[in-house]
Amino acid sequence: MVETSINIKRANLQARQWPSMNVLSNKTKKIIGLLFKSDQAKIVEKILSDDCPRSISSCNDWEAEFLERIWISVLKISSGDMKKFESAVKLANTDYRDLFMAAGLGYDSEAHKKWKI
């Protein structure tokens, strides 16, 4: 398995030691399970809950539904590929609006609810 520039070892270590910043929805977890192998799924869950979107200072005050829109956009772009996942997380942490557009979910704030794998 090729490691991406996201520090997978750090994510594994954190998954064992510290609680997540955001709680992923059941829908988000289900999508992760469908897109990624079980060993990758745990890493993806940890990165989404802790690091996405980490660079936006007000994200801790956002509603769970808005965070879910970000997470599902990242997962849609990734198509189950860790390198694409890494790029999507970087985009989410740079400008989540560009993320929504790249995922095809930018014009409808409810589109993430309708997306089917």
N, C-alpha and C positions, 0 to 999 in steps of 0.2 A: 504494500500500500504506500502510495506516495504521500508524504506529509505536505500539507499546504503551509503557507506562511503564517496562518493562524496557529498559535502555539498549542498543538493538540495535547502535548504532555501537561501543560498548565491547565487546560480544560479538564483533563482526567483527574489531576490532583485536586482541583477545586471541587469537582463533582463529589469527591469523597470527604472533603473537609468543611466547606462553607455552604450556607444556605443560598439559594438563588435570590436575585434581586426582584425578579418578576415571576409570577406564576403563569406558566403556559396554560392555555385553555385545552380542554379535551380534544376539540377539533384540531388545534395546532399539533398536539401530540399524535393524533391519528394520522395526519398528513405526513409528519416526520416518519412514522412507522411504515407508511406505504412507500415513501421515497428512498429511505436509507436502510442499509443493513443495520442489525441491532447494535453492533459495536460503534458504528458511526452515528446512529440515532441518539445515543447517550451524549456524545460529544456535541451534536447539533443542538439538542435540548439545552445543554449547559451554556453554550455560546449564545443562543437566542435569549435565554432568560437572564444572563448576566451582562452580555456585551452588546446587545442590540435593542435599542439604540443608546449606547452609553455616552456618546459625545454630546447629546442634547440635554442640557442641564435641567430642563423642566420635565423630562420624560417620566420621572418618578411620580409626577402628579397626573399623568395621563390616565384616562379610562382604559380598562382592560380591552375593550373593543377596539380602540384605536391602536393599541400595541399589537393586537391580533392582526389588524390590517397590515402592519409593517411585517410581522413574522410570516404571514401567508404570502405576502409579496416576495420576500426573500426566498421562501421555499418554492414558489412558482418559478422564479428565475433559475433556481438551482437545478431543477429537474432531477434531483437526486445525485448530483455531481458535486463533490467536495470543493473543487476549484471554483465552480460557478457559485457555490454557496459562499465561499470566501469573498468573491467579488461582490456579491449581493449584500453581504454584511457590511463591507466597506462602503458601498453606495448608501446603505441605510444610515450609516454613521456620518456620511458626508451631507446628504440631502435626501430625506425620506420622500420628498415630493418627486424627485427624479426616480427614485425606486418605484413608486407607484406607477409612473409613466412607463418605465422599462418593463414592468410586469403586466402592463395592459390593464391596470386597475386604477388609473389616475382620473378618469372622468366620472366615475360613479363610486361614491363613498361606501356603497353596499356591495360592490362587485366581488370583494373577497369572500362574502358569504355565499355567493352563487357559484364560485369556482369549484369545478370538479376535476379530480385527477384523471 
